[in-house]
Amino acid sequence: MGNPVGLSLHRENFYAMKNPLKLFLASLMLLLPALAHADGRVIPYEKLPAEAKSFIAEYFPSAKVLQVTAEWDEYEVLLSDRVQLEFNRSGLWKKIKCKTDGVPQAVIPSRIVSYFQTHFPEYLILQIERSRWGYEVETREGLEFEFDKNCNFIRIDD
């Protein structure tokens, strides 16, 4: 009886398939530790870029650094006052998340501060995130505001 699918089951074909599989598995075993190492390893505070350390000292002087985590392109910092910070590899802030108190007003771009003072003076900003496209701001009231890279208001997401 022949092979219904038309595949040749000769011994040479079996070994030819086995070698690429071994190569793939060996490559995977070499890459796994590198991937695991790049995803959130705890590092000492001293290894943070100087810009990030200066930012923490200036805007969160009474907080203690509980943990610093490094990923391949960013740092995450957890402070004792329930603040989470994200910095890029140069030490510039990417995200500030405050659980109870608001984000320090001095950190928020002045045009965004003015927008809130004019339109929503009672709102408390608990989180701000910046990217190359602009800013996302979350308030205690549960609304998300989007601003472009020049801090012009775009929209509210609820």
N, C-alpha and C positions, 0 to 999 in steps of 0.2 A: 504494500500500500504506500503511495507517495505522500509527500508532505502537502497538505491541503492549501497552505498559504503560499507555497512555492519557495520557501526559505531553505537554504542549504544548511544542514546541520553538521557539516564536516568539522572535524576537530580544529583545523586551521582557523576557521571563522570564529569559533568559540574563544580561542586564545587571542585573536585580534581584537575582539570586543572586550576582553578582560583587561588588557593593558591600558586602554584609555580610561577605564573605570578606576584602575589603581592610580593612575596619574591624577585624575580628578579628586579622588579621596585623599591622596597625599597633599595636594594643593589646599584642599579644604582644611585639613588638619593644621597646616602651617598658617592659614589665614584666621582661623577661629580665635587663637589667643590675641592676635592684633586687634581684631574687631571687639573682643571683650574688653581689652585694655583701653580702647578709645572711648568706650561708652561709660562715662561717669566714674572715673577713679578718684578717690579722695586724695587730695594733695595738701601739703602744709600751706598756711596763709602766706608765708614768705614767698611762695612761688607764683603768687598772683602778680600780674603786671603792675608797675608802679602807678599807672593811671587809675587802676581799679582801687588800689589801696588808698590813694589820695581821695578818691570819691567817697569811699566808706568813711574815712576819717573826717571829711568835711561835712557830709550830710547825715551821717548816723554816728556821731561821736560817742554817745553813751551806750551804744549796742556792742555786744561782744560777738565775735565771729564764732559760730558754732561748727561750721563745716564749709569746706571749699571743695568743689568737685570740678574736675577738668574733663572736657570732652574734646574731640579733635579740633573744633574751631571756636570753642567758647568755654567760659567759666561760670559756674553757678555758686552763689554764696548764700548761706542761710545764717541770719542774724538772730540774736537772742530776743529781740522784740518782735518776732514773728514776721520779719521782712525777708523776702527772697529777692535776690538780685541776679541778673544775668549780664555778663560782659562778653564782648568779642575778644578775639585773641590779642588785640592791642590794648585792651583794658577799658574801652569805651562802653558805657552802659547800653544794653539792648532792651532790658525789661526790669521794671521795679514793681514789686507786688507787696503791698502792705495789707496785713490782715485786719488790723484794728484802726490805727491812726492813718491819716491820709499820706499820700506821697508828698514829700517836702516841696513846697511851692517853688523854692529856688531852683529845683531840678527841672520843673515843667517849663517848656518854652513860653515866653511871655505872651505870644499871640493866643496860645491855648488858655493860659490863665485869664487873659482879658475876655475871651469868649465865654468862659464859665462865669466870671464876675458879672458880665452883662446879662447873660441869658439864664443861668442856673446858679445863682450865688449861694444857694443852700446845699448844693451837691458837694459831696466829698469824693475826691479822686483817690481810689484805692490801688489802681494799677495803671501804668503807662508802658507802652511798648513801642519801640521805634524800629523801622526798617528803612530800606532805601526808598520805599514808596511813600512813607509817611508815618503817622502815629495812630495807635489805637489806645483809647482811654476808657477804662471801666470805672463806674461810680458805685458808691455804697447803695445807691438806689436801684442798681441792677441794670443800668443802661450802658451800652457800648457806643462810644463816639469815635468817628473816623475823621482824620485830618490828613491832608496831603503833606508832601515833604516841606512845603512852605508854611505849614500850620494853618492852612485855610480849611474851614469846616467843610466836610463832604456829606455826612449823614449820621443818623442815629440808628443803631441796631438794638432791638430789645430782646 
